[in-house]
Amino acid sequence: MTTKDSAATPGRPKDPRVDAALIEAAIEVLRESGWAGFTTTAVARRAGASTASLYRRWPSKQQLAGAVARHIALNELSGIDTGSLEGDIRELFARKLRILQSATGPALLSLMGQAAHEPELRRILHDDVYLAVRDQLERVIVQAVRRGELREVIDAAHTDALTLVVMGTTLARWVFFAPSDAGSTPPPDGRDIAETELRLFLAAISGVVSKGAVPGLT
């Protein structure tokens, strides 16, 4: 990528093309080098921009990492409305798995692994990843209430727990049951795991508050 920052003078408007180039470059550097090789210099060089232009947007590499996570979450998780609770949850799980299986997956996993060692990064990822998933789950539940599939919205504590389930099961399934390398033991049928996961999650929601049984659970 050879995009140049033509707005290097302080006070001039930021070029959104440079923003996009820096985010894309950050994802590439994280995917290839992990957190250890994730430096502002490496990202700026990959984007063909100056480090000054990067720092005007994100003063630290942790904030740049947060921008990457937010970009991934907003691109993939927004706008879910299939017309049914089951369809919405199925789509939410599918999109989470798609994030991990795409080129952005290794970048996001690298950030999440490093967050355990860096409080600032952990806080940023909480705001930009966890809350994005939680907000989308809340929207899905509100939509189900409006359709009459659920009697009322779920309280904050249950929403928090269900958000962790969405994220945790998706991560675990990707790590432990991803397509196997040549010569390794084939994993169980991923479709069976995904369907069981969906049914258990829907049962958990209906167990908290529901208008009768969720269709398909009986």
Solvent accessible surface area in square Angstrom, and as a share of the most:
residue,aa,sasa,rsa
1,M,93,0.42
2,T,114,0.66
3,T,44,0.26
4,K,146,0.62
5,D,20,0.10
6,S,79,0.51
7,A,6,0.05
8,A,55,0.42
9,T,74,0.43
10,P,111,0.70
11,G,83,0.80
12,R,130,0.48
13,P,114,0.72
14,K,99,0.42
15,D,20,0.10
16,P,102,0.64
17,R,172,0.63
18,V,1,0.00
19,D,45,0.23
20,A,63,0.49
21,A,6,0.05
22,L,0,0.00
23,I,15,0.08
24,E,82,0.37
25,A,0,0.00
26,A,0,0.00
27,I,15,0.08
28,E,34,0.15
29,V,6,0.04
30,L,2,0.01
31,R,90,0.33
32,E,105,0.47
33,S,61,0.39
34,G,21,0.20
35,W,24,0.08
36,A,101,0.78
37,G,25,0.24
38,F,0,0.00
39,T,59,0.34
40,T,15,0.09
41,T,65,0.38
42,A,26,0.20
43,V,0,0.00
44,A,2,0.01
45,R,170,0.62
46,R,81,0.29
47,A,0,0.00
48,G,13,0.12
49,A,18,0.14
50,S,49,0.32
51,T,54,0.32
52,A,58,0.45
53,S,0,0.00
54,L,0,0.00
55,Y,101,0.38
56,R,72,0.26
57,R,27,0.10
58,W,30,0.10
59,P,92,0.58
60,S,31,0.20
61,K,50,0.21
62,Q,32,0.14
63,Q,70,0.31
64,L,0,0.00
65,A,0,0.00
66,G,1,0.01
67,A,7,0.05
68,V,0,0.00
69,A,0,0.00
70,R,100,0.37
71,H,73,0.32
72,I,5,0.02
73,A,5,0.04
74,L,106,0.53
75,N,99,0.51
76,E,49,0.22
77,L,6,0.03
78,S,62,0.40
79,G,69,0.66
80,I,4,0.02
81,D,91,0.47
82,T,77,0.45
83,G,47,0.46
84,S,42,0.27
85,L,0,0.00
86,E,38,0.17
87,G,19,0.18
88,D,0,0.00
89,I,0,0.00
90,R,101,0.37
91,E,48,0.22
92,L,0,0.00
93,F,11,0.04
94,A,45,0.35
95,R,40,0.15
96,K,12,0.05
97,L,32,0.16
98,R,111,0.41
99,I,5,0.02
100,L,5,0.02
101,Q,108,0.48
102,S,48,0.31
103,A,58,0.45
104,T,29,0.17
105,G,0,0.00
106,P,54,0.34
107,A,0,0.00
108,L,6,0.03
109,L,43,0.21
110,S,27,0.17
111,L,0,0.00
112,M,54,0.24
113,G,46,0.44
114,Q,41,0.18
115,A,8,0.06
116,A,74,0.58
117,H,137,0.61
118,E,36,0.16
119,P,94,0.59
120,E,70,0.31
121,L,0,0.00
122,R,116,0.42
123,R,131,0.48
124,I,13,0.06
125,L,13,0.06
126,H,87,0.39
127,D,64,0.33
128,D,18,0.09
129,V,8,0.04
130,Y,32,0.12
131,L,61,0.30
132,A,21,0.17
133,V,0,0.00
134,R,32,0.12
135,D,59,0.31
136,Q,3,0.02
137,L,0,0.00
138,E,66,0.30
139,R,131,0.48
140,V,0,0.00
141,I,4,0.02
142,V,50,0.29
143,Q,33,0.15
144,A,0,0.00
145,V,43,0.24
146,R,195,0.71
147,R,78,0.28
148,G,28,0.27
149,E,40,0.18
150,L,2,0.01
151,R,153,0.56
152,E,89,0.40
153,V,83,0.48
154,I,14,0.07
155,D,76,0.39
156,A,64,0.50
157,A,73,0.56
158,H,78,0.35
159,T,3,0.02
160,D,53,0.28
161,A,53,0.41
162,L,12,0.06
163,T,0,0.00
164,L,110,0.55
165,V,64,0.37
166,V,0,0.00
167,M,17,0.08
168,G,35,0.34
169,T,47,0.27
170,T,0,0.00
171,L,42,0.21
172,A,42,0.32
173,R,24,0.09
174,W,58,0.20
175,V,84,0.48
176,F,149,0.62
177,F,75,0.31
178,A,33,0.26
179,P,114,0.72
180,S,55,0.35
181,D,115,0.60
182,A,112,0.87
183,G,89,0.86
184,S,57,0.37
185,T,119,0.69
186,P,104,0.65
187,P,47,0.29
188,P,76,0.48
189,D,61,0.32
190,G,35,0.34
191,R,191,0.70
192,D,91,0.47
193,I,43,0.22
194,A,33,0.26
195,E,64,0.29
196,T,77,0.45
197,E,20,0.09
198,L,5,0.03
199,R,66,0.24
200,L,121,0.60
201,F,5,0.02
202,L,0,0.00
203,A,46,0.36
204,A,44,0.34
205,I,0,0.00
206,S,23,0.15
207,G,68,0.65
208,V,52,0.30
209,V,8,0.05
210,S,21,0.14
211,K,135,0.57
212,G,56,0.54
213,A,64,0.49
214,V,4,0.02
215,P,93,0.58
216,G,54,0.52
217,L,47,0.24
218,T,151,0.88
